Structures are given as structure tokens and as C-alpha cells.
Amino acid sequence: MKNYCQRKNQNLAAKSLKHNVLQMLVSPITVISLCLSATYATNAQQSSHLSQANTQRPASPTSVRLSSGSQISLNGRNLPGAWLQQPGGANQVTTFISDGALRQLIGVDLLNSNNPARQPLVWFSPNNQPSVLTTRLQGGYRYLDITNFARTAGWQIQTQGNTLAIATPRAQVRNIRFNQPPATRIVFDLDRPTPWQVRQGQPIRPPADPTNPDAKPPAATLREWTIVLDGIADPALIQRYTPLPVAPAPTLEQNPLKQMPTPTSEALVTQVEVVNNQTLIRLNVPLALSPRVTTINNPDRLIVDLRPDPLEARDISWANGIRWRQQYLNLNTDRFPVVLLEINPRTVGVTLKPIITNSDTLVGTAPILQTAQRYLAVGAINGGYFNRNNRYPLGAIRLDNRWLSSPILNRGAIAWNNAGQFYFGRLSLQETLVTSNGLRSPILFLNSGYVQSGITRYTPAWGQTYTPLTDNERIFLVQNNKISNQFTGDKAGQSSFPIPRDGYLLTLRGNASAITSQLPIGTDVQITSTTTPADFNRYPNIIGAGPLLIQNSQIVLNAESEQFSKAFIAERAVRSGICTTSNNTLLITATHNRAGGPGPTLAEHAQLMKLLGCVNALNLDGGSSTSLYLSGQLLDRYPNTAARVHNGIGIFLRPR
């Protein structure tokens, strides 16, 4: 699959406005790009680009056509970001950037709104007065008109094929200040607004005890975070935070207990360095805390508050039929951060569909951010379970009345249609093989990575070939409802068998091989199919996950009956969920770690969904899989922390 950063929006005009320049005053932009890999231009190249921008004239209206792209060059660093440019009168060009890219690459803070056509935001704003930008929905993104915003900020903007190049003046990082102990607020003094980003790193594991190599490694208590500012730090700052040389390990003759100093808390700021005209400030932060970043002006400052509850409440009318909300929910003595999309499925143009990593095969995983962009979904959440090793599905997927993969273990599922109707329950699919010689035998699974003794069916949805998952499988080729060939597999994973486009494969595992003699070549076969409960048959789209949390306003959690392991049931982890409410809206939710502690248990997740007003609710795959996507961004987590997933639920907006 091509990287989403490299794909052009196929719904937009193909020709780009090349070398069209807008000159504006300057203010910075942000680089909250985290998972976005940047490439750096040399200073000479950057100067050349700016020189061209200063000398070229805007194209005349007659020569300007709508242009678009999926790359933004920010001060010479190429990053993924969707943009549009539209010609206007008097040699004017209107520039749009997707709101996700604007947050990630500019660092703006989107504020609450009730009008999806206008989005207020703040960014180093005078007296904290918001700017209000008009919106435009197109091709899986909501774009914001940055023309006046950028002119006021003084950016230089030019298009170069698929890339929108933005240049901002270089800022200076003058000082780093802290509040009084405990130092939970860091203030960065700047000489002007400037691009910034936050990167979440890995937990920092303390060094092992050299005197006791058999001891259990100490648990991590700190996590590395990096603040990145587009600007040059004062040399005194760099010197102040230059790490000291690492002391040599004690020799055998030394007594490490006498040589080591009295333990003290790690310094919050561990290093300041300048790399490619950016200042990187590395922090060691207690695991229970995370940064909340705000900007203020007069003078310009970036403020980082380290808090157990960094999530800011939001309620944004994002589009007709879609609201973006985030809040803390109180449960007993704990507070849980919940980020959600509230969808009115009866809104004209709003539809939901299952999405998978690759439409040509059921084998594979990818970040939900990438999969959603490939489908041009405006929003998405991760869906059902899968095997992380072989990347096979482990649950129900039904798309437009076509079964892609069968449910397993009578686990919870959600079904829906395009009329905005939903059904929740524990789902089983019963397929039966019926032959012309009187054989009737159950088919346990369809296109599934779940393996048991019995018959499993593999259709072209699985891919072009099937590779046996167990040793000595008996494989029958069915074409045009007739057995046309049969094979015997060897060791699992060694041979591949083509799946016919006009049929399917039947694989017999374990004791099922006993019916081999009743399936001679030339036998006519049919497949009958039904679901339990039968209500699921009425819905064209289904995603299975589990466990089922709420049904008809009652908590019905029974993870044991859905055959989840005891370890899974007891785990406290980040959770994804989906539910319907008494207001006939749909919520797709991401619930993260409680303030100062771990994520919710399944029982707590059910209670939290109840607090949100859910009438029917399903737990989706969670942990590192949890990913809530909207318009080119993950709303609930840093992209570099999100795992690859097999499938999800996409939200689509049809142009009105």
C-alpha cells in the first residue's frame, strides 16, 4: 500500500498551481507531527525557495485552477498534510489547510463551536481573542480557510506541485522558566510566535543494579517527552542543559555504595540542543503526568503544564451530523478522559462502513490513520480483534450484505444499515455445507484466523491464495457450486493454494477429514447461511468485537461467556467503544488512562458508557489499538503510540 502521505486526493483537480506565491507577514507554525517523518532542506535551498517566493508574481486569474496536494513543506521540512488553493478575483488566491494538519503543523487550539461552517481557534492570540475561520468539506477532510490568518501572521506561501510550501521567520528561544516546586509548569520565553510540536517518547528504564545481575530490572517511573520549537535557543540555554559526561562504571575494587551520590529526583529538563534550525528540549516526566500546551502573547510564550489530567474539554460542531467531544467522566473516586465523536446517522450524507487495511485481501494491518485516509473517510475508529503475528481477522466483518469474515465464540457485535438503524448482540453465523449426495455438515468459520477442528471456508475476499494454518489439511476447490479438485496440505505455512474467483476453498482440519470420501470431485454443493440472533440477518454491515457491554439500557457484561481470558478480563487498559443513545445518536469513544493511573477495566468501561447515556454499547479492540481518527489526525493519542490494526469503522460524508 502506498503511504498516505504520497497519495493525491483523487476527488480533486489533478493539476497543481505551480510556483504561485503569496507573500504575507509572519508568525510561526507548529509541528505536532509525532509520527510524521520530516526531511530537511539545506539553508541554501531554503534561502533559494524564499528568494523565488519574493520575486515571483501571483498567477493571473485566467491561468489559475483549483490545486490540491497532500504534502506541506514547513520551513524546508516535508510533512504530510492536505491542502487546497482556489483562485479568486484581483489576483487573489484562497488557501485552505485541513484542520488536522493545522493542529499538527501549526499548533492551533480549536475551540468549542455550534456552527460547523465557522471554526474559532487560538494561537498566540492577542488577549486570547479567537480567530474564526470558515470551513470546507471535501475529499475526506474538513479544510479551514487560512488566507487572512496567514496574511496576518506574515507567512510566505507557494505551491510546488503536490506540496504547499510555508516559510515563517526564525524565532529565538530566550529562556526556560519553572514555577516553584513542585515544578509542574514550564514556560518557554520566545521573541515571536513559532512552530512547535510535542513528541511522546518511551518510558525510561532505570539502569540495572551492577552488583546484583539476577535482580528483577527496576520498573520505569519516568517517560521522555520532547518539545520542539522552530527557532534557535540562546547559547546560554544550550550550555545550561548540556548533559554532563557519564561517569565510568565502578571497578571491582570500588564499593559502589560509597561511590554513588545520595539519590535525587531526575532533572525535569535534561537537554537543550539545536538541530536543523529547531530547538529540541528533552524532558524526563513522571509516568503519571502528561503535558498540556498553551500559547499566550505579549510577550509570546509557550506554556507546558505537566498534569495527571491533561485533556481539555471540547464540544465542537465539526460538520452537519458530527460533533467532536472530549471530557472527563467521574467514576467513584477516579476521573477518566473520554474523546468521542457523536454522530447523527440520519443526517443526509452521513454513512458508516466497515473498513479494512487492504480491499484485495483480509491479511494485513495498518494504522487506522492510514486506512481511513485511503478510504477518504472523514472519521474512523479501530474495530475488531485480529492475530498480531499473522495479521488474520478474529471476528465478524460484513460489508454491504457480503460476509468478509465470520464471527467467533458468540462474541458481541454491532450491525447497522444506511437508514441509521443499529442492532447490538452476541453473534453467531451458521453456515452449512449441503451436497448432492445427501451430506450436511456445519462450516465453523469463514475467512477466519481462528483455528479449530472442523470445516472452514475461504473465499476470494481472503486473497488470491490460502496457506494452510495447520498441518495436513484436506483442501477442496469449489467452482460454480461444484467440487473441481482436492489437495492435501503439508506442514502449516509451507504451501499456498489459489482461491478461485468463481468459488471458494473448503479446508478440513482434524476430525473433519473423516468426510473426505463423501466429497468426490464433481459433487454439487450448496451453502446455507443464517445468524443467531436472526435479527442480524437484516443488516448489511456488521463489525464483531466484544464483549457486549450494554443492551436495552442494562449492563450485560459477561466476558466469560464470550470466552475472553481471565487476564484480558482483569486488565486495566485503554478502551475503544461504540454505542447508541436515547437521542438516537451514535457515539464512537476512546477512553484512556484515569488521571494518575491505568485505564479502565471492562466493568468500568461499561459503567462509563452508561454515564455517557448509552442504551446499547459494545467494547471494541483496545490497548494500543485504540485510535480515534478525524480529518487527518488522531484525536485521542499521539500517532507514534498507535498500533497497526486490521479493521475499523469509517464515517463518510457525501457531498450535499
C-alpha positions in Angstrom: 0.0 0.0 0.0 1.3 3.5 -0.8 2.0 5.7 2.2 -1.0 8.0 2.7 1.4 11.0 2.6 2.2 10.2 -1.0 -1.3 9.9 -2.4 -3.1 12.8 -4.0 -6.8 13.3 -3.3 -8.4 11.7 -6.3 -11.6 13.7 -5.9 -9.8 17.0 -6.5 -8.4 18.6 -9.7 -5.2 16.9 -10.9 -3.3 20.0 -12.0 -1.5 22.0 -9.4 -0.9 25.7 -9.2 2.9 25.8 -9.6 5.1 28.5 -8.2 2.2 30.7 -7.2 3.3 32.9 -4.4 1.5 34.6 -1.6 3.6 37.0 0.5 2.4 37.6 3.9 3.8 38.9 7.3 5.0 36.1 9.5 4.1 34.1 12.6 5.1 30.6 13.2 3.6 27.3 12.9 3.6 24.1 14.7 5.0 20.7 14.2 2.8 18.5 16.3 3.6 15.7 13.8 4.9 13.0 16.0 4.6 10.1 13.5 5.4 12.3 10.6 8.8 11.9 9.2 10.5 15.1 8.1 13.1 15.7 5.5 15.3 18.8 5.9 16.5 21.2 3.2 19.8 22.9 3.5 19.9 26.5 4.5 21.0 27.4 0.9 18.0 25.6 -0.5 15.6 27.3 1.9 17.1 30.7 1.1 16.6 29.9 -2.6 13.0 29.0 -2.1 12.3 32.2 -0.2 14.1 34.2 -2.8 11.9 32.8 -5.5 8.8 33.4 -3.4 9.9 37.1 -3.1 10.3 37.7 -6.8 7.5 35.7 -8.4 4.2 37.4 -9.1 0.8 35.7 -8.5 -0.6 34.0 -11.5 -3.5 35.8 -13.3 -7.0 34.6 -12.5 -7.4 33.1 -16.0 -4.4 30.9 -15.6 -5.1 29.8 -12.0 -7.0 26.5 -11.5 -8.0 24.7 -8.3 -5.0 23.0 -6.9 -4.5 20.5 -4.1 -2.0 18.3 -2.5 -1.1 16.0 0.4 2.3 17.5 1.4 3.2 20.6 3.3 6.8 21.9 3.4 7.2 23.8 6.6 10.4 25.8 6.7 12.0 23.2 4.5 10.7 20.1 6.2 8.3 18.0 4.2 5.3 16.7 6.2 2.0 15.1 5.3 -0.9 17.5 5.3 -3.9 18.1 3.0 -4.4 21.5 1.4 -6.4 23.3 -1.3 -6.0 26.5 -3.2 -8.8 28.2 -5.0 -8.5 31.2 -7.4 -10.4 34.4 -6.8 -10.6 37.9 -8.2 -8.0 40.6 -8.4 -5.1 38.0 -8.4 -6.2 36.7 -5.1 -5.9 33.0 -4.1 -7.7 31.4 -1.2 -5.6 28.8 0.7 -7.2 26.0 2.8 -5.4 23.6 5.1 -7.2 20.6 6.7 -7.9 21.2 10.4 -5.9 18.2 11.3 -2.8 19.5 9.6 -3.4 22.9 11.0 -3.4 21.5 14.5 -0.4 19.2 13.8 1.7 21.6 11.8 0.6 25.0 13.3 -0.3 24.2 16.8 -3.6 26.0 16.8 -6.1 25.2 19.5 -9.6 24.6 18.1 -12.3 25.9 20.4 -15.9 24.9 21.1 -18.4 25.8 18.3 -22.0 25.3 17.4 -21.7 26.3 13.8 -19.9 23.7 11.6 -19.3 26.4 8.9 -17.1 28.5 11.2 -14.3 27.3 13.5 -12.9 29.5 16.2 -9.3 28.9 17.3 -6.5 30.5 19.3 -2.7 30.6 18.6 -0.6 33.2 20.4 -3.8 35.2 20.2 -3.9 38.8 21.5 -5.9 38.9 24.7 -6.8 35.3 23.9 -9.3 36.5 21.4 -10.1 33.7 18.9 -9.7 33.9 15.2 -12.7 32.5 13.3 -12.0 30.5 10.1 -14.6 29.3 7.5 -14.7 25.6 6.8 -15.0 23.5 3.7 -15.7 19.7 3.5 -14.0 17.9 0.6 -12.5 14.5 -0.1 -12.4 13.1 3.4 -11.2 16.3 5.1 -12.5 19.5 6.7 -10.4 22.4 5.4 -10.0 25.8 7.1 -9.6 29.0 5.1 -6.2 30.3 6.4 -5.9 33.1 3.9 -6.4 36.0 6.3 -4.9 34.1 9.2 -1.7 33.5 7.3 -1.6 37.1 6.0 -1.9 38.5 9.5 0.8 36.0 10.6 3.0 37.0 7.7 3.7 33.6 6.2 5.1 33.2 2.7 3.2 30.5 0.8 3.8 29.0 -2.5 2.7 25.8 -4.3 5.2 23.4 -5.8 3.3 20.5 -7.4 1.8 18.3 -4.7 3.4 20.5 -2.0 2.3 23.7 -0.2 5.5 25.4 1.0 5.1 27.7 4.0 8.0 29.8 5.3 8.0 31.6 8.7 10.6 33.8 10.2 13.0 32.2 12.6 12.3 32.7 16.2 14.6 32.8 19.3 14.1 30.7 22.4 15.2 33.2 25.0 14.7 31.4 28.3 13.1 28.4 30.1 11.4 29.1 33.4 9.7 26.9 36.0 7.1 27.6 38.7 8.0 27.0 42.3 8.5 23.3 43.4 6.9 21.0 42.5 8.0 22.1 39.1 4.9 21.2 37.0 4.8 24.3 34.8 7.5 25.1 32.2 7.4 28.4 30.4 9.4 29.0 27.2 10.0 32.7 26.5 10.1 33.5 22.8 10.7 36.6 20.8 7.8 35.8 18.4 5.2 33.0 17.8 6.9 30.0 16.4 6.2 26.4 15.2 6.2 23.8 17.9 5.4 20.2 18.5 5.3 17.6 21.3 6.7 14.1 20.9 5.9 11.4 23.3 8.8 9.0 23.9 9.2 5.7 25.6 9.3 5.0 29.4 12.8 5.4 30.7 14.0 2.3 32.4 16.5 2.8 35.3 19.8 1.0 34.9 20.1 -2.4 36.4 22.0 -2.9 39.7 25.6 -3.9 38.6 26.1 -5.7 42.0 23.1 -8.0 41.5 22.7 -9.1 37.9 20.0 -11.6 38.8 17.7 -8.9 40.3 14.5 -8.0 38.6 15.0 -4.9 36.5 13.6 -1.8 38.2 10.3 -0.5 36.9 10.2 2.7 34.9 8.9 5.8 36.7 9.7 8.4 34.0 8.9 9.0 30.4 10.8 11.1 27.9 8.9 13.9 26.2 10.4 16.3 23.6 9.3 19.9 23.0 10.3 21.0 19.5 10.4 24.7 18.7 11.1 26.2 15.2 13.7 28.6 16.4 17.2 28.9 17.8 17.9 28.6 21.5 20.1 31.2 23.3 23.6 29.7 23.6 23.3 30.1 27.4 20.3 27.8 27.4 22.1 25.1 25.5 25.1 25.4 27.9 22.8 25.3 30.9 21.2 22.0 29.9 24.2 20.2 28.2 24.3 16.7 29.8 27.3 16.0 31.9 29.7 13.2 30.9 28.5 9.8 32.0 30.5 8.6 35.0 32.5 5.4 34.4 31.1 2.2 35.8 32.7 1.3 39.2 35.5 -1.2 39.1 35.6 -4.4 41.1 37.8 -2.7 43.7 35.4 0.1 44.3 32.4 0.0 46.7 29.5 1.4 44.6 27.5 2.1 47.7 30.3 4.5 48.8 30.9 5.9 45.3 27.3 6.7 44.3 25.8 10.1 45.5 22.7 10.2 47.5 19.7 9.6 45.1 17.9 12.7 43.9 15.0 13.2 41.6 15.9 13.4 37.9 16.1 16.9 36.4 12.9 17.8 34.5 14.8 19.3 31.6 17.6 17.0 30.6 18.9 18.6 27.4 18.5 21.5 25.1 20.0 21.3 21.6 19.6 22.9 18.2 19.1 20.5 15.2 18.3 21.7 11.7 17.2 25.2 12.9 14.9 23.7 15.6 15.3 23.7 19.3 14.7 20.3 21.0 14.0 20.4 24.7 14.0 16.9 26.3 12.1 16.3 29.5 12.0 13.4 32.0 8.4 13.4 33.2 6.8 11.1 35.8 4.7 8.5 34.2 1.5 9.8 35.9 1.9 13.2 34.2 1.5 14.4 30.6 1.9 17.8 29.0 -0.9 20.3 28.3 0.4 23.0 26.0 -1.0 26.5 25.6 0.3 29.7 23.9 0.0 33.3 25.0 1.3 36.6 23.7 2.6 39.9 24.9 5.2 38.6 25.4 5.0 35.4 23.4 5.3 32.3 25.5 4.7 28.6 25.2 3.4 27.1 28.4 3.7 23.4 29.2 1.7 22.2 32.2 2.5 18.7 33.4 -0.7 17.3 34.8 -2.4 14.0 35.6 -5.4 15.3 33.7 -4.0 17.0 30.5 -7.2 16.5 28.4 -9.0 19.8 27.7 -12.8 19.7 27.5 -14.1 20.2 23.9 -17.5 20.3 22.2 -17.1 21.2 18.5 -19.8 21.0 15.9 -17.5 19.6 13.3 -19.9 19.0 10.4 -23.7 18.6 10.0 -24.3 15.3 11.9 -20.9 15.1 13.5 -19.7 16.5 16.9 -16.3 16.2 18.4 -16.4 16.0 22.2 -13.8 15.3 24.9 -14.3 15.4 28.6 -13.5 13.7 31.9 -16.0 11.3 33.4 -16.1 10.8 37.2 -16.5 7.2 38.3 -16.3 6.7 42.1 -13.1 8.5 43.0 -11.5 8.3 39.6 -11.6 10.6 36.6 -11.4 9.1 33.1 -10.6 11.1 29.9 -13.0 10.3 27.1 -12.7 11.5 23.5 -15.6 10.8 21.2 -17.4 11.5 18.0 -21.2 11.9 18.3 -22.9 11.1 15.0 -26.4 11.6 13.9 -26.7 8.7 11.5 -29.9 10.1 10.0 -28.2 13.2 8.7 -28.3 13.4 4.9 -24.9 12.4 3.6 -23.6 10.6 6.7 -22.9 6.9 6.3 -20.8 4.3 8.2 -19.0 1.4 6.7 -16.5 -1.3 7.9 -13.0 -0.5 6.6 -10.1 -3.0 6.2 -6.4 -2.5 5.6 -6.5 -3.8 2.0 -9.6 -4.3 -0.1 -7.8 -7.1 -2.0 -7.1 -9.3 1.0 -8.1 -9.9 4.6 -4.5 -10.4 5.6 -2.7 -7.3 6.8 -2.7 -4.5 9.3 -2.0 -0.7 9.2 -2.5 2.3 11.4 -6.2 3.4 11.4 -5.0 6.8 10.3 -3.6 5.4 7.1 -6.6 3.1 6.4 -9.1 5.9 7.0 -7.2 8.2 4.6 -7.0 5.5 1.9 -10.8 5.2 2.0 -11.3 9.0 2.2 -13.3 8.6 5.4 -13.7 11.8 7.4 -13.6 9.8 10.7 -12.9 6.3 11.9 -12.2 4.1 14.9 -10.4 0.8 15.2 -12.8 -2.2 15.1 -12.5 -5.9 15.9 -9.7 -8.3 17.0 -7.0 -9.9 14.9 -3.9 -12.0 15.3 -0.9 -9.6 15.6 1.5 -12.3 14.3 -0.1 -13.5 11.1 -2.5 -10.4 10.8 -5.6 -12.5 10.3 -9.1 -11.4 11.4 -10.6 -12.8 14.5 -14.2 -11.6 14.3 -17.2 -10.6 12.2 -16.8 -8.3 9.3 -19.8 -7.9 6.9 -19.9 -5.2 4.3 -22.8 -4.3 2.1 -24.5 -7.7 2.7 -21.3 -9.6 2.0 -19.6 -11.6 4.7 -15.9 -10.9 4.7 -15.1 -12.8 7.9 -17.3 -14.8 10.3 -17.8 -14.1 14.0 -16.1 -16.3 16.6 -17.1 -17.6 20.0 -20.5 -15.9 20.1 -18.9 -12.6 20.9 -20.5 -9.1 20.8 -21.2 -7.3 17.6 -22.8 -4.2 16.1 -24.9 -4.2 12.9 -26.4 -1.3 11.0 -27.9 -0.1 7.8 -27.9 3.1 5.8 -31.1 4.3 7.3 -29.4 4.9 10.7 -30.7 1.8 12.4 -28.5 -0.3 14.7 -28.6 -3.7 16.4 -26.3 -5.0 19.2 -26.0 -8.6 20.4 -23.8 -11.6 20.7 -23.5 -13.0 17.2 -23.0 -16.5 15.7 -23.1 -17.4 12.0 -24.3 -20.8 11.0 -23.1 -22.0 7.6 -24.0 -25.5 6.4 -22.4 -27.5 3.6 -25.1 -29.4 1.7 -24.1 -31.8 -1.1 -25.9 -33.6 -3.9 -25.2 -37.0 -2.2 -27.0 -36.0 1.0 -24.2 -34.8 3.2 -25.0 -31.9 5.6 -22.0 -30.7 7.6 -21.5 -27.4 9.6 -18.9 -24.9 8.4 -17.4 -23.5 11.5 -15.7 -20.4 10.2 -15.5 -18.1 7.1 -12.2 -16.4 6.2 -11.1 -16.5 9.8 -7.7 -16.8 11.5 -9.4 -18.7 14.4 -8.5 -22.4 14.1 -10.5 -25.4 15.3 -11.1 -28.9 14.2 -13.8 -28.8 11.5 -14.5 -27.1 8.2 -13.5 -23.6 7.3 -14.4 -21.8 4.1 -12.1 -19.3 2.3 -13.5 -17.0 -0.4 -11.7 -14.5 -2.7 -12.2 -11.9 0.0 -9.3 -13.7 1.8 -7.0 -13.0 -1.1 -5.6 -14.7 -4.1 -4.2 -17.7 -2.2 -4.7 -19.6 1.0 -1.8 -21.0 3.0 -2.8 -23.8 5.5 -2.9 -22.8 9.1 -2.5 -26.3 10.5 -0.7 -29.5 9.4 -2.2 -32.0 6.9 -5.3 -30.0 6.0 -7.6 -31.5 3.3 -8.5 -28.7 0.8 -11.4 -28.9 -1.7 -11.6 -26.5 -4.6 -15.2 -25.4 -5.3 -16.1 -23.7 -8.6 -19.6 -22.8 -9.8 -21.1 -24.8 -6.9 -19.2 -28.0 -7.8 -16.1 -29.6 -6.3 -13.5 -29.4 -9.1 -10.3 -30.5 -7.3 -8.9 -31.6 -3.9 -5.4 -31.3 -2.3 -3.6 -32.4 0.8 -1.6 -29.8 2.6 1.7 -30.5 4.2 3.1 -28.6 7.1 1.4 -25.4 8.1 2.6 -22.3 6.3 4.6 -24.2 3.6 2.3 -24.3 0.5 -0.2 -21.9 -1.0 -3.4 -22.8 -2.9 -5.2 -20.5 -5.3 -8.7 -19.4 -4.3 -10.9 -19.4 -7.4 -12.6 -16.2 -8.3 -15.8 -18.1 -9.1 -15.9 -20.1 -5.9 -14.1 -20.9 -2.7 -11.9 -23.4 -0.8 -13.1 -25.8 1.9 -10.5 -26.7 4.4 -11.0 -29.8 6.6 -9.0 -29.8 9.8 -8.7 -32.5 12.4 -11.6 -34.9 12.7 -13.4 -33.2 9.8 -11.1 -35.2 7.4 -13.3 -38.2 8.0 -15.9 -36.9 5.5 -13.3 -36.6 2.7 -14.6 -39.7 1.0 -18.1 -38.1 0.7 -16.7 -35.2 -1.3 -15.6 -36.7 -4.6 -14.7 -34.4 -7.5 -17.8 -33.5 -9.4 -20.1 -33.3 -6.3 -22.6 -30.5 -6.4 -22.5 -28.4 -3.2 -24.5 -25.5 -1.7 -24.0 -23.3 1.3 -26.9 -22.3 3.6 -26.4 -19.4 6.0 -28.2 -17.8 8.9 -27.3 -15.8 12.0 -28.2 -16.1 15.7 -29.9 -13.9 16.7 -31.8 -13.8 13.3 -32.1 -10.0 13.6 -28.5 -9.7 12.4 -29.6 -11.0 9.0 -31.5 -7.8 8.4 -28.4 -5.6 8.5 -25.9 -5.2 5.6 -22.9 -4.1 7.8 -21.5 -5.8 10.9 -18.4 -5.5 13.0 -17.7 -8.0 15.7 -15.5 -7.4 18.8 -16.7 -7.8 22.3 -17.6 -8.1 25.0 -21.1 -6.7 24.8 -21.4 -4.0 27.5 -24.9 -2.6 27.5 -28.2 -3.8 25.9 -31.5 -2.0 26.3 -30.1 0.3 28.9 -28.9 -2.6 31.1 -25.2 -3.6 31.7 -25.0 -7.1 30.3 -21.2 -7.6 30.5 -20.3 -11.3 30.6 -16.8 -11.6 29.2 -16.5 -15.2 30.4 -19.4 -16.3 28.1 -17.7 -14.7 25.2 -14.6 -16.8 26.1 -12.2 -13.9 26.8 -9.3 -14.9 29.0 -9.1 -14.2 32.7 -6.1 -11.9 32.1 -8.0 -10.0 29.5 -11.0 -9.6 31.8 -8.9 -8.3 34.7 -6.7 -6.0 32.6 -6.9 -2.2 33.1 -6.3 -0.7 29.7 -7.2 1.9 27.2 -10.6 1.1 25.6 -12.5 1.8 22.4 -16.2 1.6 22.3 -19.3 2.2 20.2 -22.9 2.8 21.4 -26.3 4.2 20.6 -28.0 6.7 22.9 -31.6 7.6 23.8 -31.3 10.6 21.5 -30.8 8.2 18.5 -27.2 9.3 18.1 -24.2 7.1 17.7 -21.1 7.5 19.9 -17.6 6.2 19.0 -15.4 6.6 22.0 -11.8 6.3 23.1 -11.3 6.1 26.9 -7.7 6.4 28.2 -5.9 6.1 31.5 -7.6 7.5 34.5 -6.0 10.6 36.0 -2.8 9.4 37.7 -3.4 5.7 37.0 -4.2 3.0 34.5 -7.1 2.6 32.1 -10.5 1.2 32.9 -11.4 -2.4 33.5 -14.2 -3.9 31.3 -16.6 -3.4 34.1 -15.5 0.3 34.5 -15.8 0.7 30.7 -19.4 -0.5 30.8 -20.2 2.0 33.6 -18.5 4.8 31.8 -20.5 4.1 28.6 -23.7 4.2 30.8 -22.6 7.6 32.1 -22.4 8.8 28.5 -26.0 7.9 28.0 -25.5 4.7 26.0 -28.6 2.5 25.6 -26.6 -0.3 23.7 -22.8 -0.5 23.8 -20.0 -2.7 22.5 -16.4 -2.9 23.6 -14.0 -2.8 20.6 -10.4 -3.8 20.4 -8.4 -1.6 22.8 -5.0 -1.0 24.3 -2.5 0.3 21.8 -5.1 -0.4 19.1 -7.4 2.3 20.3 -7.3 5.1 17.7 -10.0 7.7 17.0 -9.4 9.5 13.7 -10.9 12.7 12.3 -9.8 14.6 9.2 -6.1 13.5 9.0 -5.4 13.4 12.7 -5.8 11.1 15.7 -7.8 12.9 18.4 -7.0 10.7 21.4 -3.3 9.9 21.2 0.0 10.7 19.6 0.2 8.8 16.3 3.6 7.2 17.1 1.9 5.4 20.0 -0.9 3.8 18.0 -0.6 0.2 16.9 -1.4 -1.2 13.5 -4.9 -2.7 13.3 -6.8 -5.0 11.0 -10.1 -3.2 10.5 -12.3 -0.4 11.7 -15.5 1.6 11.3 -15.3 4.5 8.9 -17.5 7.6 8.8 -18.2 9.1 5.4 -19.8 12.4 4.3 -21.3 12.5 0.9 -21.3 16.0 -0.7 -24.6 17.7 -0.5 
